[in-house]
Amino acid sequence: IRGEKKMKELRKVKKGKLIIEGKTKRVFECVGNELPHIGQIAVAIQFKPDITAHDGETRETIPGKEIIDCRTNDNFFRLLNAWGIPTHYMGKVGDAEFLARRLAQKAPFEVVTRRVATGSILERNPNIKEGHHFKDLYTEFFYKDDFFHDPMIDPNFIRVKDKKRHFAAMRNINEQAFLVAEKVLQKL
């Protein structure tokens, strides 16, 4: 389904009960979520007007932020999908809400890909100078846990334990997405 027809189908889906609430988003079950012509089970993801820092210790509310977040996510996910990069994204269904394919299992990992050295990488690698430009993309994995401050996963652990190549697939998708976003944003 493409374009306006797809959006009409997606808008027929109604939110059910709240599944989980994070710092900046809420995830809801969908009622009647076997979508015609799509064949996927969906969840509704709703942005909140909150902004956080320091693992959620600092929190502010910015009215209208949820609308900007949703519009930005919609633009990037549509871009990635157009380039053939697999995502969970199905489509925007409101000013601050979109539908996504429901995960069979959540993987509590954050994949960070960099072209320029800034932020936490400088603390872990004192030999790297801020602003250093990486010729090859630099990708790291973190375990998502605010209590433990999202610790980095040791690359040696990944190399030894990644028998089914899940981390390799996550790295590949993230780096593809990075390169597409980099190419498009450089034109702007």
N, C-alpha and C positions, 0 to 999 in steps of 0.2 A: 504494500500500500504506500502511496506517495502523496505528498502535499496535503491539500485540504481534506481529502477523503480520509487519510490517516488521522489527521487531527480530530475529525468528527468521531471516529471510532474510539480514539484514546479518551476523549472527553466524556464518553458514556460510562467510563469506569468511575465508580464511587469509592470514597475512602471508607475503610472499616476501622477496626481498633488500632490503637497505637502499638507498634511492635517494640520500638526503642527510641529513646531521645538522647541525642548527643549535645555537644556544646553549641552547635550552630545549625543543626538539622533535626527533623523528626521523620521517622519512617513509619508508614501506616500500611496495614493490609489493605487489599482491594476487594471490594464486594463484586462478585461476578467477574473475576479477573481472568477468565479464559477469553482472551481478546479475539474476536473474529478476524480471520485473515492474517493474524500474527502468530497465534499458537504458543504464546509465551505466558507465563504467570508473572504478574507485575506487583510491584509495591509503589506507593506514592511517597515521594520524598519532598518534604516541605522545608524551605529555608526559614530560619529565624532571623530577626533583626539584631542578633547579638554578635559581638566581636570579642574574641578571647585572646589571651596571651599567657605565657608561662604555665602551660598545661592546664589552663582553665582557672588559674588562681586570680587572674585579672579579667574582669568582664564588664563590658559596656553595652548599651543598647543604642543603635543608630537607626532611627525610623527611616524606612525605605531601603535599608541595606539588603533585605531579603529579596527585593525585586531586582536590584542590580546583580546580586549573586546568581539568581536564577537566569537572568538574561545572559550573563557572562558564561555560565555553565552551558546553556543552550547553544550559544555560538560555538564554543570549543568542541562540545560533543558532536554537533552536526558537522563541523569541520573534520573531526577525526573519522566519523562514520563515512563521510564523502570520500576520504582517502583510503577507505577499506581497513581501517584500524578497528579491531573489535572492542566494543564498549558495552556497558550495561544499559545505555541510554535508549529510551524509546520515544520520548517527546515531551515537550512542555505542555502542561494542561491548565496552567493558571499563571498569574503574575509571579508567584513565588513557589511554584510546585511543578514537578515533572514526574513521569513514570519511568521506572527502571525494571529490568528483568530481576526477578527475585533470586538471590543467591541460594544455592543448595547448602552451602557451608561458607561461613565467613572466615577469611584468612586475616588475622590481626597484624598485617604488615603494611608498612609505608615504604614505597619505593621512591627514592629521591635521585633524580638525574640532574647533573650540573654541567654547564659549559664554562661558568665563571666561578672562581672560588670566593665565597662569602659565607658568613654565618658560622654554624657549628663546625663545619669542616676545618676551619682555621684553628679551633680549639683542639681538635684531635690530631692535627697535622701542623705543628709549629714551623715546619720547613716550607710550607706553602704560603705565599704572600697573598693578601687580599687583592682581588681583582685579577689574579692569575687566570689566563685563558687556557682551558684544556683543549688540546687539539682533538683528542678522542673524548667522547662523553665519559663522565665520571659518575657511576651509579653506585648507590649504597642502599642497604635494607635496614629498616628499623622495626622493632617490635612495638606495636601500638599499645602503650600502657602508661597513662598519665601518672600513676603512683610511682612508677619506676623511671619516669621522664623519657619514655620512648627510647630505650637503649638500642644502640647499633648492634646488628647481628654480625658476628665475626665472619669475614669472607671465607676463612678456612673451614668453618663449620658448614657453610653453604656448599662449598666444593665437595666435602666428604659426604654430606647427608642428602644432597639433591639428586638421588637416584632416579626419581621420576621426572626430573627436569622442570619442576614447577617454578623454581626461582629463575631458571634460565628463561622460561616463557615470560615471566613477569618482567624481567630485565628487557627482553626483546620488545615487548609491547610498549613499555614505558619509554624506551629509547626511540622507537618509531614515532610515538606520539610527540616526544620532545622535538625531533627533527622536523616534523610537519609544522608544529607550532612555531618553531624557530624560523623556518622558511617563510611562513605567512607573516609573522610579526616583523621580520626584517623588511618586508615590502611596505609596511606601514610607516 
